Amino acid sequence: MRKSLAAALSAAALMGAAPGVVTAQDLSTASAPAQAFAPFLPLIGKTWRGQNTTQEGVEDVMRWDWAVGGHAIRISHAVNGGVYGGETLIFPDKDSGQLIFHYFTTGGFHTTGVIRPTGPGAMEIEETVHGADSVETLKSRATLGPDGVYRTRSLVERDGAWAEFGGFDYREDAAARVALPMVAGLETPVSAGPLDLTRRIVATAGAAGEDSAGYVLVRNGSPVADELVDAMCACADTVEFHRVVRTATGGSMIDDPIWAVPGNGALEIKPGTVLHLMLINFDPAKAVDGRVQLTLTFRDAGAVQADFSLTRDSAGAWAAFD
């Protein structure tokens, strides 16, 4: 996924800085630090599920909580079951008197900015993106409407003018969970007989219906060779064994029936090589905590279920195991 899109999603999710109607009771019972966060009180302690307004199938779940003993607010969010996510800390700056924030992402960049209330139930966010060259400055608007819908809209500067380019409409959902993607190297070991399955990742842009590539390293501790004969996942229509054949005039894709696992050797299905598991019509919404479960069947070792972590950067996720 391009960094500009990642930044756009991050801004839309971060715009969790939407105010709502704050009652006199809210203010009278809030501590002094909490009073600085009065516009956010209707959101804190709740989980919100949002649908992207311009990209079908892109969903964001975010959670608002007190942090630093009530001296700050933490917003955590995850897109499409954990393909991408991040956490924001909002706190009042004593020197400027402004509400400032720092947003940390799983996409390799971070943002900083200022949040300014603009009236009852409305505020604007100015955000500087660090580490994503294609987008440097963003603005956002957010409102919590009387219908209970929390609406965020992002703007980007183009040719000297600010243009809206998308956002999310959120509704409270107590059953929703923020599934932040885990570092690939933290995976749980999985074995099937003498076979060990590690470096299990699925590369996806997070859009429903796109074919996505899966990767895994299968080590064989036995001198007897085995074979990978089948793969399936509830997250895809089918899983195929794709091998890229390159020639002087181009290349083609072949669906192999089986893949060999050499005795005392390894089957390496690695990003950048000719092999990958192709998840046809992949649905990232089937992910739980940023992972999907595949069932791999071997001729001798039999069937084994294993979680595969979702990632936008397959090469980086694979290298993280080193």
Beta strands, then each sheet from edge to edge (+ up, - down):
strand 1: 47-52
strand 2: 59-67
strand 3: 72-79
strand 4: 84-92
strand 5: 99-105
strand 6: 110-119
strand 7: 122-130
strand 8: 137-144
strand 9: 150-158
strand 10: 161-172
strand 11: 190-192
strand 12: 195-203
strand 13: 210-220
strand 14: 226-233
strand 15: 238-247
strand 16: 250-256
strand 17: 259-261
strand 18: 266-269
strand 19: 275-282
strand 20: 291-298
strand 21: 302-311
sheet 1: 1+ 2- 3+ 4- 5+ 6- 7+ 8- 9+ 10- 1+
sheet 2: 11+ 12- 13+ 18-
sheet 3: 11+ 12- 21- 20+ 14- 17+
sheet 4: 11+ 12- 13+ 19- 15+ 16-
end
